[in-house]
Amino acid sequence: MLRGFKDFIMRGNVIDLAVGIVIGAAFTAVVTGFTNSLINPIIHRVGGGGEFGGKVKIGGGQVLDWGAFINAVITFLITAAVLYFFFVLPMNKLEERRRRGEEPPPKTPSEEVQLLREIRDALVRGTPADNVPVYPSDAPEGMKSR
């Protein structure tokens, strides 16, 4: 039972979805701050003076709060656009490249990796250990080469 759940969770789509939700939630807070701090004052200037609230009394003490609705729409549009252009579009292009067989060029291996490969190749070739000293000649007694 737990194995099936683990397989389900470790599928790529579920992980991508979880990452998208977390990034979206975090970015929504940024966009809300941007909208409240920059966009709302601009709308206030364009719409005329007075307190910006975007509220219209419709009778019976009821208020239609169109300002909050416009704020939510702007927040949604900005969030959706940024998520699409910075996450979805690049991932789609990468997936398209993989389908065509165009992998991005591999990074050149670091110097450590190259040295490890040389050591591995020397071991595979079977370089005799007798030709290579195990310890330097100035090693403490008992640790010198054979």
Order of alpha helices (4+ residues) and beta strands (2+ residues): alpha-alpha-alpha-beta-beta-alpha-alpha-alpha
